[in-house]
Amino acid sequence: MVESHRSLQHDYEVSCEELDFLAEAALGIEGVYGARMTGGGFGGCTVSMMRPAAAPLFREKIAKAYEGKFGITPRVYECKPSAGAGELAS
């Protein structure tokens, strides 16, 4: 995930300061495995993978860091992976 973000940031130049900050700040939070931008870039959002137990600390620390840097309270959505698309039984 980290290498993917860095490629989008440097090779394709489709990231922005805010997304780069969120991805980098996430990596400094205990229990976070990786982070990268997603969506359209240029102000989109980031996805961070972490241990489930790390979510409350992540929410607190990432919001505080972002508010301190940009003066904006970020929205944090907790999502859980699923098995994805599949064939419906008939």
PDB file of N, CA, C and O in Angstrom:
ATOM      1  N   MET A   1       0.820  -1.189   0.000  1.00  0.00           N
ATOM      2  CA  MET A   1       0.000   0.000   0.000  1.00  0.00           C
ATOM      3  C   MET A   1       0.866   1.255   0.000  1.00  0.00           C
ATOM      4  O   MET A   1       0.574   2.222  -0.702  1.00  0.00           O
ATOM      5  N   VAL A   2       1.908   1.229   0.776  1.00  0.00           N
ATOM      6  CA  VAL A   2       2.772   2.401   0.879  1.00  0.00           C
ATOM      7  C   VAL A   2       3.451   2.673  -0.466  1.00  0.00           C
ATOM      8  O   VAL A   2       3.493   3.814  -0.927  1.00  0.00           O
ATOM      9  N   GLU A   3       3.977   1.625  -1.086  1.00  0.00           N
ATOM     10  CA  GLU A   3       4.628   1.800  -2.385  1.00  0.00           C
ATOM     11  C   GLU A   3       3.639   2.281  -3.435  1.00  0.00           C
ATOM     12  O   GLU A   3       3.989   3.079  -4.304  1.00  0.00           O
ATOM     13  N   SER A   4       2.413   1.800  -3.359  1.00  0.00           N
ATOM     14  CA  SER A   4       1.381   2.237  -4.297  1.00  0.00           C
ATOM     15  C   SER A   4       1.104   3.731  -4.130  1.00  0.00           C
ATOM     16  O   SER A   4       0.980   4.460  -5.114  1.00  0.00           O
ATOM     17  N   HIS A   5       1.008   4.178  -2.880  1.00  0.00           N
ATOM     18  CA  HIS A   5       0.777   5.612  -2.659  1.00  0.00           C
ATOM     19  C   HIS A   5       1.952   6.430  -3.181  1.00  0.00           C
ATOM     20  O   HIS A   5       1.760   7.449  -3.844  1.00  0.00           O
ATOM     21  N   ARG A   6       3.151   5.987  -2.886  1.00  0.00           N
ATOM     22  CA  ARG A   6       4.333   6.749  -3.317  1.00  0.00           C
ATOM     23  C   ARG A   6       4.408   6.830  -4.842  1.00  0.00           C
ATOM     24  O   ARG A   6       4.847   7.841  -5.389  1.00  0.00           O
ATOM     25  N   SER A   7       3.982   5.768  -5.526  1.00  0.00           N
ATOM     26  CA  SER A   7       3.951   5.791  -6.987  1.00  0.00           C
ATOM     27  C   SER A   7       2.928   6.810  -7.489  1.00  0.00           C
ATOM     28  O   SER A   7       3.207   7.579  -8.409  1.00  0.00           O
ATOM     29  N   LEU A   8       1.744   6.809  -6.880  1.00  0.00           N
ATOM     30  CA  LEU A   8       0.725   7.788  -7.275  1.00  0.00           C
ATOM     31  C   LEU A   8       1.199   9.209  -6.974  1.00  0.00           C
ATOM     32  O   LEU A   8       0.912  10.144  -7.721  1.00  0.00           O
ATOM     33  N   GLN A   9       1.921   9.351  -5.879  1.00  0.00           N
ATOM     34  CA  GLN A   9       2.429  10.654  -5.452  1.00  0.00           C
ATOM     35  C   GLN A   9       3.538  11.151  -6.380  1.00  0.00           C
ATOM     36  O   GLN A   9       3.487  12.289  -6.846  1.00  0.00           O
ATOM     37  N   HIS A  10       4.534  10.316  -6.651  1.00  0.00           N
ATOM     38  CA  HIS A  10       5.723  10.756  -7.376  1.00  0.00           C
ATOM     39  C   HIS A  10       5.705  10.433  -8.869  1.00  0.00           C
ATOM     40  O   HIS A  10       6.055  11.284  -9.687  1.00  0.00           O
ATOM     41  N   ASP A  11       5.301   9.210  -9.234  1.00  0.00           N
ATOM     42  CA  ASP A  11       5.345   8.809 -10.642  1.00  0.00           C
ATOM     43  C   ASP A  11       4.208   9.417 -11.460  1.00  0.00           C
ATOM     44  O   ASP A  11       4.417   9.882 -12.581  1.00  0.00           O
ATOM     45  N   TYR A  12       2.994   9.409 -10.882  1.00  0.00           N
ATOM     46  CA  TYR A  12       1.829   9.905 -11.615  1.00  0.00           C
ATOM     47  C   TYR A  12       1.421  11.315 -11.199  1.00  0.00           C
ATOM     48  O   TYR A  12       0.644  11.970 -11.893  1.00  0.00           O
ATOM     49  N   GLU A  13       1.945  11.779 -10.069  1.00  0.00           N
ATOM     50  CA  GLU A  13       1.673  13.124  -9.562  1.00  0.00           C
ATOM     51  C   GLU A  13       0.176  13.424  -9.480  1.00  0.00           C
ATOM     52  O   GLU A  13      -0.275  14.483  -9.916  1.00  0.00           O
ATOM     53  N   VAL A  14      -0.596  12.479  -8.915  1.00  0.00           N
ATOM     54  CA  VAL A  14      -2.042  12.656  -8.774  1.00  0.00           C
ATOM     55  C   VAL A  14      -2.465  12.784  -7.317  1.00  0.00           C
ATOM     56  O   VAL A  14      -3.656  12.721  -7.012  1.00  0.00           O
ATOM     57  N   SER A  15      -1.518  12.960  -6.425  1.00  0.00           N
ATOM     58  CA  SER A  15      -1.820  13.147  -5.020  1.00  0.00           C
ATOM     59  C   SER A  15      -1.786  14.640  -4.705  1.00  0.00           C
ATOM     60  O   SER A  15      -1.634  15.469  -5.602  1.00  0.00           O
ATOM     61  N   CYS A  16      -1.927  14.968  -3.439  1.00  0.00           N
ATOM     62  CA  CYS A  16      -1.837  16.363  -3.021  1.00  0.00           C
ATOM     63  C   CYS A  16      -1.263  16.386  -1.599  1.00  0.00           C
ATOM     64  O   CYS A  16      -1.121  15.341  -0.963  1.00  0.00           O
ATOM     65  N   GLU A  17      -0.942  17.564  -1.119  1.00  0.00           N
ATOM     66  CA  GLU A  17      -0.312  17.694   0.189  1.00  0.00           C
ATOM     67  C   GLU A  17      -1.142  17.044   1.292  1.00  0.00           C
ATOM     68  O   GLU A  17      -0.595  16.368   2.163  1.00  0.00           O
ATOM     69  N   GLU A  18      -2.455  17.244   1.261  1.00  0.00           N
ATOM     70  CA  GLU A  18      -3.324  16.708   2.306  1.00  0.00           C
ATOM     71  C   GLU A  18      -3.333  15.180   2.313  1.00  0.00           C
ATOM     72  O   GLU A  18      -3.261  14.567   3.378  1.00  0.00           O
ATOM     73  N   LEU A  19      -3.421  14.566   1.144  1.00  0.00           N
ATOM     74  CA  LEU A  19      -3.417  13.102   1.073  1.00  0.00           C
ATOM     75  C   LEU A  19      -2.064  12.532   1.466  1.00  0.00           C
ATOM     76  O   LEU A  19      -1.989  11.518   2.160  1.00  0.00           O
ATOM     77  N   ASP A  20      -1.001  13.181   1.024  1.00  0.00           N
ATOM     78  CA  ASP A  20       0.337  12.727   1.402  1.00  0.00           C
ATOM     79  C   ASP A  20       0.511  12.801   2.915  1.00  0.00           C
ATOM     80  O   ASP A  20       1.089  11.900   3.523  1.00  0.00           O
ATOM     81  N   PHE A  21       0.014  13.867   3.517  1.00  0.00           N
ATOM     82  CA  PHE A  21       0.100  14.021   4.968  1.00  0.00           C
ATOM     83  C   PHE A  21      -0.659  12.902   5.668  1.00  0.00           C
ATOM     84  O   PHE A  21      -0.134  12.291   6.599  1.00  0.00           O
ATOM     85  N   LEU A  22      -1.888  12.624   5.235  1.00  0.00           N
ATOM     86  CA  LEU A  22      -2.690  11.571   5.872  1.00  0.00           C
ATOM     87  C   LEU A  22      -2.021  10.206   5.745  1.00  0.00           C
ATOM     88  O   LEU A  22      -1.970   9.446   6.712  1.00  0.00           O
ATOM     89  N   ALA A  23      -1.514   9.897   4.564  1.00  0.00           N
ATOM     90  CA  ALA A  23      -0.871   8.592   4.359  1.00  0.00           C
ATOM     91  C   ALA A  23       0.369   8.458   5.239  1.00  0.00           C
ATOM     92  O   ALA A  23       0.591   7.413   5.850  1.00  0.00           O
ATOM     93  N   GLU A  24       1.163   9.502   5.302  1.00  0.00           N
ATOM     94  CA  GLU A  24       2.393   9.455   6.102  1.00  0.00           C
ATOM     95  C   GLU A  24       2.073   9.431   7.598  1.00  0.00           C
ATOM     96  O   GLU A  24       2.687   8.671   8.347  1.00  0.00           O
ATOM     97  N   ALA A  25       1.137  10.239   8.031  1.00  0.00           N
ATOM     98  CA  ALA A  25       0.771  10.282   9.450  1.00  0.00           C
ATOM     99  C   ALA A  25       0.199   8.942   9.906  1.00  0.00           C
ATOM    100  O   ALA A  25       0.451   8.512  11.032  1.00  0.00           O
ATOM    101  N   ALA A  26      -0.556   8.291   9.052  1.00  0.00           N
ATOM    102  CA  ALA A  26      -1.144   6.993   9.399  1.00  0.00           C
ATOM    103  C   ALA A  26      -0.051   5.976   9.716  1.00  0.00           C
ATOM    104  O   ALA A  26      -0.204   5.164  10.628  1.00  0.00           O
ATOM    105  N   LEU A  27       1.051   6.019   8.965  1.00  0.00           N
ATOM    106  CA  LEU A  27       2.129   5.056   9.166  1.00  0.00           C
ATOM    107  C   LEU A  27       2.809   5.203  10.514  1.00  0.00           C
ATOM    108  O   LEU A  27       3.457   4.271  10.990  1.00  0.00           O
ATOM    109  N   GLY A  28       2.665   6.369  11.133  1.00  0.00           N
ATOM    110  CA  GLY A  28       3.261   6.592  12.443  1.00  0.00           C
ATOM    111  C   GLY A  28       2.386   6.160  13.601  1.00  0.00           C
ATOM    112  O   GLY A  28       2.774   6.313  14.760  1.00  0.00           O
ATOM    113  N   ILE A  29       1.212   5.624  13.310  1.00  0.00           N
ATOM    114  CA  ILE A  29       0.274   5.198  14.357  1.00  0.00           C
ATOM    115  C   ILE A  29       0.411   3.693  14.561  1.00  0.00           C
ATOM    116  O   ILE A  29       0.340   2.919  13.606  1.00  0.00           O
ATOM    117  N   GLU A  30       0.604   3.294  15.788  1.00  0.00           N
ATOM    118  CA  GLU A  30       0.798   1.882  16.109  1.00  0.00           C
ATOM    119  C   GLU A  30      -0.392   1.046  15.637  1.00  0.00           C
ATOM    120  O   GLU A  30      -1.549   1.395  15.871  1.00  0.00           O
ATOM    121  N   GLY A  31      -0.082  -0.053  14.974  1.00  0.00           N
ATOM    122  CA  GLY A  31      -1.111  -0.967  14.499  1.00  0.00           C
ATOM    123  C   GLY A  31      -1.530  -0.743  13.063  1.00  0.00           C
ATOM    124  O   GLY A  31      -2.311  -1.526  12.521  1.00  0.00           O
ATOM    125  N   VAL A  32      -1.024   0.320  12.426  1.00  0.00           N
ATOM    126  CA  VAL A  32      -1.343   0.591  11.018  1.00  0.00           C
ATOM    127  C   VAL A  32      -0.349  -0.158  10.144  1.00  0.00           C
ATOM    128  O   VAL A  32       0.862  -0.050  10.334  1.00  0.00           O
ATOM    129  N   TYR A  33      -0.866  -0.920   9.183  1.00  0.00           N
ATOM    130  CA  TYR A  33      -0.031  -1.713   8.288  1.00  0.00           C
ATOM    131  C   TYR A  33       0.360  -0.964   7.018  1.00  0.00           C
ATOM    132  O   TYR A  33       1.439  -1.183   6.466  1.00  0.00           O
ATOM    133  N   GLY A  34      -0.522  -0.083   6.562  1.00  0.00           N
ATOM    134  CA  GLY A  34      -0.259   0.647   5.334  1.00  0.00           C
ATOM    135  C   GLY A  34      -1.344   1.669   5.083  1.00  0.00           C
ATOM    136  O   GLY A  34      -2.422   1.605   5.674  1.00  0.00           O
ATOM    137  N   ALA A  35      -1.050   2.624   4.194  1.00  0.00           N
ATOM    138  CA  ALA A  35      -2.011   3.667   3.849  1.00  0.00           C
ATOM    139  C   ALA A  35      -1.717   4.165   2.446  1.00  0.00           C
ATOM    140  O   ALA A  35      -0.564   4.186   2.016  1.00  0.00           O
ATOM    141  N   ARG A  36      -2.757   4.566   1.734  1.00  0.00           N
ATOM    142  CA  ARG A  36      -2.598   5.108   0.388  1.00  0.00           C
ATOM    143  C   ARG A  36      -3.815   5.938   0.024  1.00  0.00           C
ATOM    144  O   ARG A  36      -4.884   5.794   0.617  1.00  0.00           O
ATOM    145  N   MET A  37      -3.637   6.802  -0.950  1.00  0.00           N
ATOM    146  CA  MET A  37      -4.782   7.565  -1.447  1.00  0.00           C
ATOM    147  C   MET A  37      -5.673   6.642  -2.265  1.00  0.00           C
ATOM    148  O   MET A  37      -5.232   5.602  -2.755  1.00  0.00           O
ATOM    149  N   THR A  38      -6.920   7.037  -2.402  1.00  0.00           N
ATOM    150  CA  THR A  38      -7.858   6.288  -3.229  1.00  0.00           C
ATOM    151  C   THR A  38      -8.818   7.270  -3.866  1.00  0.00           C
ATOM    152  O   THR A  38      -8.878   8.434  -3.470  1.00  0.00           O
ATOM    153  N   GLY A  39      -9.558   6.815  -4.836  1.00  0.00           N
ATOM    154  CA  GLY A  39     -10.488   7.715  -5.512  1.00  0.00           C
ATOM    155  C   GLY A  39      -9.772   8.534  -6.556  1.00  0.00           C
ATOM    156  O   GLY A  39      -8.778   8.096  -7.135  1.00  0.00           O
ATOM    157  N   GLY A  40     -10.277   9.713  -6.791  1.00  0.00           N
ATOM    158  CA  GLY A  40      -9.776  10.550  -7.873  1.00  0.00           C
ATOM    159  C   GLY A  40      -8.507  11.314  -7.574  1.00  0.00           C
ATOM    160  O   GLY A  40      -7.928  11.913  -8.481  1.00  0.00           O
ATOM    161  N   GLY A  41      -8.061  11.313  -6.346  1.00  0.00           N
ATOM    162  CA  GLY A  41      -6.882  12.099  -6.013  1.00  0.00           C
ATOM    163  C   GLY A  41      -7.208  13.576  -5.966  1.00  0.00           C
ATOM    164  O   GLY A  41      -8.376  13.959  -6.036  1.00  0.00           O
ATOM    165  N   PHE A  42      -6.203  14.397  -5.849  1.00  0.00           N
ATOM    166  CA  PHE A  42      -6.385  15.844  -5.782  1.00  0.00           C
ATOM    167  C   PHE A  42      -7.464  16.227  -4.780  1.00  0.00           C
ATOM    168  O   PHE A  42      -8.356  17.015  -5.094  1.00  0.00           O
ATOM    169  N   GLY A  43      -7.383  15.669  -3.573  1.00  0.00           N
ATOM    170  CA  GLY A  43      -8.345  16.016  -2.527  1.00  0.00           C
ATOM    171  C   GLY A  43      -9.314  14.896  -2.223  1.00  0.00           C
ATOM    172  O   GLY A  43     -10.326  15.122  -1.560  1.00  0.00           O
ATOM    173  N   GLY A  44      -9.031  13.696  -2.689  1.00  0.00           N
ATOM    174  CA  GLY A  44      -9.890  12.542  -2.446  1.00  0.00           C
ATOM    175  C   GLY A  44      -9.814  12.070  -1.006  1.00  0.00           C
ATOM    176  O   GLY A  44     -10.059  12.847  -0.083  1.00  0.00           O
ATOM    177  N   CYS A  45      -9.479  10.816  -0.808  1.00  0.00           N
ATOM    178  CA  CYS A  45      -9.369  10.281   0.543  1.00  0.00           C
ATOM    179  C   CYS A  45      -8.282   9.212   0.576  1.00  0.00           C
ATOM    180  O   CYS A  45      -7.732   8.822  -0.454  1.00  0.00           O
ATOM    181  N   THR A  46      -7.994   8.755   1.777  1.00  0.00           N
ATOM    182  CA  THR A  46      -7.007   7.695   1.951  1.00  0.00           C
ATOM    183  C   THR A  46      -7.678   6.475   2.555  1.00  0.00           C
ATOM    184  O   THR A  46      -8.714   6.574   3.213  1.00  0.00           O
ATOM    185  N   VAL A  47      -7.072   5.333   2.321  1.00  0.00           N
ATOM    186  CA  VAL A  47      -7.477   4.076   2.926  1.00  0.00           C
ATOM    187  C   VAL A  47      -6.294   3.619   3.762  1.00  0.00           C
ATOM    188  O   VAL A  47      -5.160   3.590   3.283  1.00  0.00           O
ATOM    189  N   SER A  48      -6.557   3.265   4.999  1.00  0.00           N
ATOM    190  CA  SER A  48      -5.503   2.776   5.884  1.00  0.00           C
ATOM    191  C   SER A  48      -5.896   1.398   6.394  1.00  0.00           C
ATOM    192  O   SER A  48      -7.019   1.198   6.858  1.00  0.00           O
ATOM    193  N   MET A  49      -4.972   0.453   6.307  1.00  0.00           N
ATOM    194  CA  MET A  49      -5.215  -0.880   6.847  1.00  0.00           C
ATOM    195  C   MET A  49      -4.544  -0.976   8.201  1.00  0.00           C
ATOM    196  O   MET A  49      -3.398  -0.559   8.371  1.00  0.00           O
ATOM    197  N   MET A  50      -5.278  -1.537   9.180  1.00  0.00           N
ATOM    198  CA  MET A  50      -4.752  -1.614  10.541  1.00  0.00           C
ATOM    199  C   MET A  50      -5.369  -2.777  11.281  1.00  0.00           C
ATOM    200  O   MET A  50      -6.363  -3.361  10.849  1.00  0.00           O
ATOM    201  N   ARG A  51      -4.756  -3.103  12.412  1.00  0.00           N
ATOM    202  CA  ARG A  51      -5.375  -4.070  13.321  1.00  0.00           C
ATOM    203  C   ARG A  51      -6.697  -3.473  13.783  1.00  0.00           C
ATOM    204  O   ARG A  51      -6.772  -2.265  14.006  1.00  0.00           O
ATOM    205  N   PRO A  52      -7.733  -4.277  13.933  1.00  0.00           N
ATOM    206  CA  PRO A  52      -9.024  -3.735  14.402  1.00  0.00           C
ATOM    207  C   PRO A  52      -8.915  -2.975  15.724  1.00  0.00           C
ATOM    208  O   PRO A  52      -9.594  -1.967  15.916  1.00  0.00           O
ATOM    209  N   ALA A  53      -8.075  -3.445  16.625  1.00  0.00           N
ATOM    210  CA  ALA A  53      -7.933  -2.794  17.925  1.00  0.00           C
ATOM    211  C   ALA A  53      -7.286  -1.413  17.815  1.00  0.00           C
ATOM    212  O   ALA A  53      -7.377  -0.618  18.751  1.00  0.00           O
ATOM    213  N   ALA A  54      -6.641  -1.117  16.698  1.00  0.00           N
ATOM    214  CA  ALA A  54      -5.964   0.171  16.521  1.00  0.00           C
ATOM    215  C   ALA A  54      -6.913   1.275  16.061  1.00  0.00           C
ATOM    216  O   ALA A  54      -6.534   2.447  16.070  1.00  0.00           O
ATOM    217  N   ALA A  55      -8.124   0.933  15.664  1.00  0.00           N
ATOM    218  CA  ALA A  55      -9.047   1.907  15.081  1.00  0.00           C
ATOM    219  C   ALA A  55      -9.353   3.101  15.986  1.00  0.00           C
ATOM    220  O   ALA A  55      -9.307   4.232  15.502  1.00  0.00           O
ATOM    221  N   PRO A  56      -9.664   2.913  17.270  1.00  0.00           N
ATOM    222  CA  PRO A  56      -9.960   4.088  18.100  1.00  0.00           C
ATOM    223  C   PRO A  56      -8.770   5.047  18.224  1.00  0.00           C
ATOM    224  O   PRO A  56      -8.944   6.263  18.140  1.00  0.00           O
ATOM    225  N   LEU A  57      -7.578   4.511  18.419  1.00  0.00           N
ATOM    226  CA  LEU A  57      -6.387   5.352  18.518  1.00  0.00           C
ATOM    227  C   LEU A  57      -6.120   6.043  17.184  1.00  0.00           C
ATOM    228  O   LEU A  57      -5.760   7.219  17.155  1.00  0.00           O
ATOM    229  N   PHE A  58      -6.294   5.321  16.086  1.00  0.00           N
ATOM    230  CA  PHE A  58      -6.104   5.890  14.758  1.00  0.00           C
ATOM    231  C   PHE A  58      -7.031   7.083  14.561  1.00  0.00           C
ATOM    232  O   PHE A  58      -6.590   8.161  14.162  1.00  0.00           O
ATOM    233  N   ARG A  59      -8.305   6.887  14.841  1.00  0.00           N
ATOM    234  CA  ARG A  59      -9.297   7.948  14.663  1.00  0.00           C
ATOM    235  C   ARG A  59      -8.880   9.204  15.439  1.00  0.00           C
ATOM    236  O   ARG A  59      -8.929  10.314  14.909  1.00  0.00           O
ATOM    237  N   GLU A  60      -8.477   9.019  16.675  1.00  0.00           N
ATOM    238  CA  GLU A  60      -8.092  10.145  17.529  1.00  0.00           C
ATOM    239  C   GLU A  60      -6.834  10.845  17.012  1.00  0.00           C
ATOM    240  O   GLU A  60      -6.808  12.068  16.874  1.00  0.00           O
ATOM    241  N   LYS A  61      -5.798  10.063  16.731  1.00  0.00           N
ATOM    242  CA  LYS A  61      -4.506  10.643  16.343  1.00  0.00           C
ATOM    243  C   LYS A  61      -4.547  11.274  14.956  1.00  0.00           C
ATOM    244  O   LYS A  61      -3.979  12.347  14.751  1.00  0.00           O
ATOM    245  N   ILE A  62      -5.209  10.629  14.003  1.00  0.00           N
ATOM    246  CA  ILE A  62      -5.212  11.163  12.643  1.00  0.00           C
ATOM    247  C   ILE A  62      -6.017  12.456  12.597  1.00  0.00           C
ATOM    248  O   ILE A  62      -5.641  13.399  11.901  1.00  0.00           O
ATOM    249  N   ALA A  63      -7.125  12.504  13.337  1.00  0.00           N
ATOM    250  CA  ALA A  63      -7.940  13.725  13.367  1.00  0.00           C
ATOM    251  C   ALA A  63      -7.169  14.875  14.008  1.00  0.00           C
ATOM    252  O   ALA A  63      -7.187  15.997  13.502  1.00  0.00           O
ATOM    253  N   LYS A  64      -6.505  14.598  15.103  1.00  0.00           N
ATOM    254  CA  LYS A  64      -5.742  15.639  15.802  1.00  0.00           C
ATOM    255  C   LYS A  64      -4.601  16.154  14.922  1.00  0.00           C
ATOM    256  O   LYS A  64      -4.377  17.362  14.846  1.00  0.00           O
ATOM    257  N   ALA A  65      -3.889  15.258  14.266  1.00  0.00           N
ATOM    258  CA  ALA A  65      -2.767  15.649  13.411  1.00  0.00           C
ATOM    259  C   ALA A  65      -3.253  16.484  12.225  1.00  0.00           C
ATOM    260  O   ALA A  65      -2.644  17.499  11.888  1.00  0.00           O
ATOM    261  N   TYR A  66      -4.338  16.060  11.598  1.00  0.00           N
ATOM    262  CA  TYR A  66      -4.850  16.767  10.417  1.00  0.00           C
ATOM    263  C   TYR A  66      -5.387  18.144  10.802  1.00  0.00           C
ATOM    264  O   TYR A  66      -5.140  19.131  10.109  1.00  0.00           O
ATOM    265  N   GLU A  67      -6.122  18.201  11.910  1.00  0.00           N
ATOM    266  CA  GLU A  67      -6.630  19.486  12.388  1.00  0.00           C
ATOM    267  C   GLU A  67      -5.480  20.435  12.707  1.00  0.00           C
ATOM    268  O   GLU A  67      -5.544  21.621  12.386  1.00  0.00           O
ATOM    269  N   GLY A  68      -4.433  19.915  13.337  1.00  0.00           N
ATOM    270  CA  GLY A  68      -3.284  20.733  13.673  1.00  0.00           C
ATOM    271  C   GLY A  68      -2.569  21.290  12.452  1.00  0.00           C
ATOM    272  O   GLY A  68      -2.066  22.413  12.479  1.00  0.00           O
ATOM    273  N   LYS A  69      -2.525  20.506  11.385  1.00  0.00           N
ATOM    274  CA  LYS A  69      -1.799  20.913  10.165  1.00  0.00           C
ATOM    275  C   LYS A  69      -2.651  21.791   9.248  1.00  0.00           C
ATOM    276  O   LYS A  69      -2.161  22.783   8.709  1.00  0.00           O
ATOM    277  N   PHE A  70      -3.920  21.429   9.069  1.00  0.00           N
ATOM    278  CA  PHE A  70      -4.742  22.095   8.063  1.00  0.00           C
ATOM    279  C   PHE A  70      -5.935  22.879   8.626  1.00  0.00           C
ATOM    280  O   PHE A  70      -6.605  23.599   7.886  1.00  0.00           O
ATOM    281  N   GLY A  71      -6.204  22.742   9.935  1.00  0.00           N
ATOM    282  CA  GLY A  71      -7.324  23.465  10.531  1.00  0.00           C
ATOM    283  C   GLY A  71      -8.679  22.940  10.119  1.00  0.00           C
ATOM    284  O   GLY A  71      -9.675  23.659  10.209  1.00  0.00           O
ATOM    285  N   ILE A  72      -8.737  21.699   9.669  1.00  0.00           N
ATOM    286  CA  ILE A  72      -9.985  21.073   9.213  1.00  0.00           C
ATOM    287  C   ILE A  72     -10.141  19.744   9.935  1.00  0.00           C
ATOM    288  O   ILE A  72      -9.183  18.982  10.061  1.00  0.00           O
ATOM    289  N   THR A  73     -11.346  19.469  10.404  1.00  0.00           N
ATOM    290  CA  THR A  73     -11.623  18.174  11.026  1.00  0.00           C
ATOM    291  C   THR A  73     -11.934  17.166   9.927  1.00  0.00           C
ATOM    292  O   THR A  73     -12.906  17.341   9.193  1.00  0.00           O
ATOM    293  N   PRO A  74     -11.124  16.110   9.799  1.00  0.00           N
ATOM    294  CA  PRO A  74     -11.385  15.130   8.739  1.00  0.00           C
ATOM    295  C   PRO A  74     -12.524  14.182   9.123  1.00  0.00           C
ATOM    296  O   PRO A  74     -12.797  13.964  10.303  1.00  0.00           O
ATOM    297  N   ARG A  75     -13.159  13.642   8.136  1.00  0.00           N
ATOM    298  CA  ARG A  75     -14.151  12.585   8.361  1.00  0.00           C
ATOM    299  C   ARG A  75     -13.411  11.256   8.316  1.00  0.00           C
ATOM    300  O   ARG A  75     -12.610  11.006   7.415  1.00  0.00           O
ATOM    301  N   VAL A  76     -13.688  10.416   9.293  1.00  0.00           N
ATOM    302  CA  VAL A  76     -13.061   9.099   9.353  1.00  0.00           C
ATOM    303  C   VAL A  76     -14.174   8.062   9.316  1.00  0.00           C
ATOM    304  O   VAL A  76     -15.068   8.068  10.162  1.00  0.00           O
ATOM    305  N   TYR A  77     -14.114   7.176   8.334  1.00  0.00           N
ATOM    306  CA  TYR A  77     -15.110   6.122   8.165  1.00  0.00           C
ATOM    307  C   TYR A  77     -14.459   4.782   8.455  1.00  0.00           C
ATOM    308  O   TYR A  77     -13.417   4.457   7.886  1.00  0.00           O
ATOM    309  N   GLU A  78     -15.062   4.014   9.327  1.00  0.00           N
ATOM    310  CA  GLU A  78     -14.549   2.677   9.604  1.00  0.00           C
ATOM    311  C   GLU A  78     -15.215   1.695   8.649  1.00  0.00           C
ATOM    312  O   GLU A  78     -16.442   1.600   8.595  1.00  0.00           O
ATOM    313  N   CYS A  79     -14.411   0.978   7.910  1.00  0.00           N
ATOM    314  CA  CYS A  79     -14.901   0.001   6.930  1.00  0.00           C
ATOM    315  C   CYS A  79     -14.273  -1.345   7.234  1.00  0.00           C
ATOM    316  O   CYS A  79     -13.164  -1.427   7.761  1.00  0.00           O
ATOM    317  N   LYS A  80     -14.992  -2.389   6.898  1.00  0.00           N
ATOM    318  CA  LYS A  80     -14.473  -3.738   7.096  1.00  0.00           C
ATOM    319  C   LYS A  80     -14.493  -4.466   5.757  1.00  0.00           C
ATOM    320  O   LYS A  80     -15.474  -4.376   5.019  1.00  0.00           O
ATOM    321  N   PRO A  81     -13.418  -5.188   5.436  1.00  0.00           N
ATOM    322  CA  PRO A  81     -13.386  -5.909   4.173  1.00  0.00           C
ATOM    323  C   PRO A  81     -14.423  -7.020   4.152  1.00  0.00           C
ATOM    324  O   PRO A  81     -14.779  -7.588   5.184  1.00  0.00           O
ATOM    325  N   SER A  82     -14.895  -7.313   2.950  1.00  0.00           N
ATOM    326  CA  SER A  82     -15.861  -8.399   2.785  1.00  0.00           C
ATOM    327  C   SER A  82     -15.318  -9.388   1.747  1.00  0.00           C
ATOM    328  O   SER A  82     -14.246  -9.183   1.175  1.00  0.00           O
ATOM    329  N   ALA A  83     -16.053 -10.424   1.525  1.00  0.00           N
ATOM    330  CA  ALA A  83     -15.637 -11.427   0.550  1.00  0.00           C
ATOM    331  C   ALA A  83     -15.734 -10.889  -0.875  1.00  0.00           C
ATOM    332  O   ALA A  83     -15.194 -11.494  -1.801  1.00  0.00           O
ATOM    333  N   GLY A  84     -16.413  -9.767  -1.059  1.00  0.00           N
ATOM    334  CA  GLY A  84     -16.518  -9.171  -2.379  1.00  0.00           C
ATOM    335  C   GLY A  84     -17.669  -9.759  -3.207  1.00  0.00           C
ATOM    336  O   GLY A  84     -18.542 -10.452  -2.685  1.00  0.00           O
ATOM    337  N   ALA A  85     -17.644  -9.471  -4.465  1.00  0.00           N
ATOM    338  CA  ALA A  85     -18.698  -9.917  -5.371  1.00  0.00           C
ATOM    339  C   ALA A  85     -18.614 -11.428  -5.587  1.00  0.00           C
ATOM    340  O   ALA A  85     -17.545 -12.032  -5.495  1.00  0.00           O
ATOM    341  N   GLY A  86     -19.734 -11.996  -5.866  1.00  0.00           N
ATOM    342  CA  GLY A  86     -19.756 -13.419  -6.142  1.00  0.00           C
ATOM    343  C   GLY A  86     -21.036 -13.800  -6.875  1.00  0.00           C
ATOM    344  O   GLY A  86     -21.911 -12.965  -7.101  1.00  0.00           O
ATOM    345  N   GLU A  87     -21.126 -15.041  -7.231  1.00  0.00           N
ATOM    346  CA  GLU A  87     -22.289 -15.533  -7.952  1.00  0.00           C
ATOM    347  C   GLU A  87     -23.417 -15.830  -6.961  1.00  0.00           C
ATOM    348  O   GLU A  87     -23.201 -16.466  -5.929  1.00  0.00           O
ATOM    349  N   LEU A  88     -24.610 -15.364  -7.288  1.00  0.00           N
ATOM    350  CA  LEU A  88     -25.768 -15.624  -6.449  1.00  0.00           C
ATOM    351  C   LEU A  88     -26.264 -17.042  -6.686  1.00  0.00           C
ATOM    352  O   LEU A  88     -26.299 -17.516  -7.822  1.00  0.00           O
ATOM    353  N   ALA A  89     -26.640 -17.706  -5.621  1.00  0.00           N
ATOM    354  CA  ALA A  89     -27.201 -19.041  -5.757  1.00  0.00           C
ATOM    355  C   ALA A  89     -28.629 -18.922  -6.298  1.00  0.00           C
ATOM    356  O   ALA A  89     -29.373 -18.022  -5.909  1.00  0.00           O
ATOM    357  N   SER A  90     -29.003 -19.830  -7.192  1.00  0.00           N
ATOM    358  CA  SER A  90     -30.367 -19.749  -7.745  1.00  0.00           C
ATOM    359  C   SER A  90     -31.290 -20.754  -7.108  1.00  0.00           C
ATOM    360  O   SER A  90     -32.468 -20.818  -7.457  1.00  0.00           O
TER     361      SER A  90
END
